[in-house]
Every structure is written in C-alpha cells, then in structure tokens.
Amino acid sequence: MHRVGSLWLLWLLLLLCLIPAVGFGASDIRAVRVWPAAEYTRIAIESEHPIAFSLEPDQDARRLALVLEDIDLDPILASLPERVSPADTRIARAEVTRIAPRRVRLLLALRQDVRPHAFTLPPAESYGHRLVLDVYPAAETDPVLALLEELEREERTPAPPVPAKPVPRTPTLEDSTLAKPKKPVVDRLITVAVDAGHGGQDPGAIGPKGTREKDVTLAIARRLKTIIDKQPGMRAVLIRDGDHYVPLQERVTKARRARADLFVSIHADAFIKPHARGSSVYALSQKGATSAAARWLAMKENEADLIGGVSLDVTDPYLKQTLLDLSQDGNIRHSVKVGQAVLARLGELNTLHKPRVEQAGFGVLKAPDIPSILVETAFLSNPLEEAKLKNAAYQQKMAQAIFLGIQEYFEEHPPPSRDKMALR
C-alpha cells in the first residue's frame, strides 16, 4: 500500500507540473493595442513569449485573416475587437475566434483594399515580445505628396526680387518686428520639414510630473509650422501631425518627398541625472559622437524604432548611401551652420547644455541631401525645465527661437533654384 501511495503522489506531482503549460500556454498575452494612424492602422499583440503567426488569404478581398499559433483565446486577446475605432478608414470591424486547440484567428473586415505587413519585434524598454500587423491602403496616399503638388503650383508664380544684402539688424525674440513678414531670400519657395519626435505608442521621455515628450514636441512643431507658414517665400510641412508613430526611415523619406530644404527634428529628452538641463542642437556625425552625452542620446533616439515597431529585417537604403557618398560631408557642414544659428537663438531663451553644435549618429538625420538638425529643446527629467515645456507661452518662444535661427541661415545660405538642383 505504501508503494501504491507513492506512485499516486508521483503522478499528482507530474500533473501539477503540467497544468501551467496546458492552462496558460507558451505565449501569455500581456496587452493588445490598435492605433489608426494617418497613413496606416497598426495592431500590436504583446506577449511574454514570441507568437508564431501566418497571414491567410480569404475568398473575400475585403477580409484579412491573421492566424496565431500555440496560443489560447484569453480575455485580453478577446478584447481586441473593442479597440477598433469606428472612425478607422481601413478596418471596419474585427473578430477573434478559437479555430482549433491552441489556435486563434483574427479576422478583419476591411473598408478598402489594403496591403498588410506582419512581423514580430523583440522586447524593448517596458514592452515584451510583440506581433505587429500594419494595414496600409492598397492605393498609397501621402499628405506630403499633396503638399508637394501645392508647392509646385506656387513655384510657378513669380516671386519678388531677391534682396541685395541681408537685413543688417537681426530681431530678438521679443522684437515686435517678428510680426512683420520679411522678403523671401530666394526666387522660389523654401520648404522646411518639421519633425515632432516620437509619437503613438512611443511616448519618448517622461518628466517627473508625467509630461510626455511626444506631446511637447508636437506642440512646438505645430507652433513652428505656423510661424514659418506666415513668412513669404517659406513653407513648413509636419512629418507627424498627430499622435501616431512614424518610423525613423519614413521621416527621412517624407522630407525627401516634399523636397525639403531643411529637416528639423524636435525633441525634449531626459538624462540619467535629474539636474541635467539646457538646450542642445545636434548634427549628423559619420565618425561617431562628439561627446559621451551625444552618444547616449543618439543610442536612445535610434532605439525608438524598436519601441515603435519597425521591421528590423529591412535595410535602410539611405544609411548605406550616406556612408558611401562623399557629398555628405558638405551636407553635414551646412547642418552644423544652421545648427549654430539655431543654438545661438536658443541661448537667448534658455541655458545651453553645450555651447557648440554636437554631432552624433541619429538615424533621423541621415537624409543624404538635406541639411538636418535635431533640437533638444530642454530636459524633461529636470523639474524646472519640465514646467517650462508644459507652458504654452514658453513653447511659442521656443518655436520663435528655432525659426529665427533657420531664417538667419537661409539669409546667409539661400538654397539654389530648382532648375540648378540635381534630381533627388
């Protein structure tokens, strides 16, 4: 009897060991998210372990099926249909069903023909393993292209003559002449691409009071666009005009589609020490960062793609081009020049974290043919600077400071006429 009892105890222990594997499975769902961005809708399923999946064609072209393997239909996954927005222009509704043991199907009813793209991402920051499904319209549309058509129409309109020399007196931030339009400095429209850092599922830095970098950067970017658009001969295009994520490579692509003469990426970062403060301006460096802080910030910003969700098996074509093309050296020199002008203006408004333009390998600065700068407006990790960045009046002054630096750069270095420029 004693031996029989021992066998039963052994079987019981084996059964208890098997229960977690059967009950919870190899892929425990942590969260599901749905973001209807301006250009695509993203569905992300976050789990403790990688999820095997397959995209399966459906007889109805207006339906899309994503099958998840070795996973149970738990309440978190079952809540996904509730997260589809009624205003979504790509997805009408979603349905999640268990089609076999440890097999779940996500069926999407579509409002239009789409191009789906599914991939997985490893853990990053506070995120676990993610299965990402991006749903793009089959007929690609881009608001930047619409702007480009408008720019081309306006370029056909003759512009006022170029001033003989730069304005001798440069206005200050508080100067009332800011409200007076200045004459255009070239015989065509100057386009500035204004990039609000982070967005969507990537909040960026978060201050002690909960202020999110993505909100501050978008607010300043919109103010900067308003100021630029009021200037004759100048126009701004927002790379991100909403709370959605734009991959780093796509930000560069959008700027090039708009044939931008300058790319300005706006950030409000944090540092490992709360007393770090001040404004900074960065340009691209092919040889590495010019300081330890620059290297740290560049690494942190470039990792945003891991958080936002970029298919890492896609090679960046611009990265290879910039490393091979010697003309990038001249582009970097101009980036440093415009950076110096912007930094001088920021110094009138805020303490400077560094007295010179820093250089680092920010992925968003790697446009091969556009002078590009990254502006760290202030440190959200500093309580005093966080309070300033939340203030609308201070955001306006920050946008004005950035604009004045941009304006001074183009007065000294007007871009060539379109007919003198090589095709991009």
DAMO-V941628 format. One record per run of one state. SS is the DSSP state (@ for helix, = for strand, . for the rest). FROM is the first residue (numbers start at 1). TO is the last residue. If there is no record, write none. Layout:
BEGIN
ss = [SS/SS]
from = [FROM/FROM]
to = [TO/TO]
END
This chain:
BEGIN
ss = [./@/./=/./=/./=/./=/./@/./@/./=/./=/./=/./=/./=/./=/./@/./@/./=/./=/./=/./=/./=/@/./=/./@/./=/./=/./@/./@/./@/./@/./=/./=/./@/./=/./@/./@/./@/.]
from = [1/2/25/29/37/40/48/52/57/63/70/75/79/80/84/91/101/103/111/114/122/124/125/127/128/129/138/143/156/176/180/190/197/199/200/202/203/206/207/212/213/230/234/239/248/258/262/268/279/285/292/303/304/309/317/325/328/350/352/353/358/361/363/366/372/377/383/391/392/413/418/421]
to = [1/24/28/36/39/47/51/56/62/69/74/78/79/83/90/100/102/110/113/121/123/124/126/127/128/137/142/155/175/179/189/196/198/199/201/202/205/206/211/212/229/233/238/247/257/261/267/278/284/291/302/303/308/316/324/327/349/351/352/357/360/362/365/371/376/382/390/391/412/417/420/424]
END
